[in-house]
Amino acid sequence: MNGLTIGAVAKAAGVNVETVRFYQRRALLPEPDRPYGSIRRYEAEDVARVKFVKAAQRLGFSLDEVASLLKLDDGTHCDEARQLAEGKLADVRKKLKDLRRIESALAGLVSGCGTRRGKLSCPLIATLHKQ
């Protein structure tokens, strides 16, 4: 997989070409030199890096956090990487707690929608007006 075009890198990593270019602009992926009169060529490591970035994003890491993780990718910074992951886990747990609260409130409002009849206003709309 040496000497890949940007299109081949994108295809191998399961992203589009603009994603590869975006990662380069964000300094998450190095931009190879362009020989005069030729096109840039990428290596298998570039495909692996794009896949790493996408995997980290799927776990909820922002691109800035991914950049921090990439800086720790030398096998000697496991504690720092764990601390970043612990922070992300705390954020996820907080969001889950907020989502459960929202779910409960919406479930109550939705169930109230079926209990009112006649010319009374919708309980959901009325509650939102009170907020």
Secondary structure, DSSP 8 states (H G I E B T S, - for coil): --SB-HHHHHHHHTS-HHHHHHHHHTTSS------TTS---B-HHHHHHHHHHHHHHHTT--HHHHHHHHHTTTTT-HHHHHHHHHHHHHHHHHHHHHHHHHHHHHHHHHHHHTT--TTS--HHHHHHHH-
